[in-house]
Amino acid sequence: MKTLIKILTKKKLKIALAESCTGGLLASTITSISGASKIFNLGLVTYSNQAKIKILKVNSNIIKKYGAVSHECCSAMVKNLSRISKANINVSITGIAGPKGGTKQKPVGLVYIGIKKSNKIQINKCLFKSKKRSSIQKATVKKALDLILGITK
């Protein structure tokens, strides 16, 4: 974690987050480290579909057609976040943390993590095996941090 803050500080990069199933855990993890104020721009917890539509301007048709937990929604979240935040690195997270809410097509543990840096966007589909809510949330944060580190090196 300290490494990430050091790298982003050195490269003068700012980060912004739009979290859903992690409920702000990624923002909390980053801001728990001294020096985070140099790199942390903003964090939004857009937990409801309404918040995704109203705050992040995700087209409601995307949510109707593909669902909030989808590649398409995650992509719209990260693209629109980058417009709002003007940060160098934008991250969006949407998924099903469980223990309820999963289906055969979208099981508990399905999470999409979107990262936008400059004009590059990558959407990562993850399937965490745990059925425990807190384990899925923690695994998502760890994966997101690994992905962010990966694009900053």
Buried (B, 14 or more C-beta within 10 A) or exposed (E): EEEBBBBBEEEEBBBBBBBBBBBBBBBEBBBEBEEBEBBBBBBBBBBEBEBBBEBBBBBEEBBEEBBBBBBBBBBBBBBBBBEBBEBBBBBBBBBBBBEEBBEEEBBBBBBBBBBBBEEEBBBBEBEBEBEBBEBBBBBBBEBBBEBBBEBBE
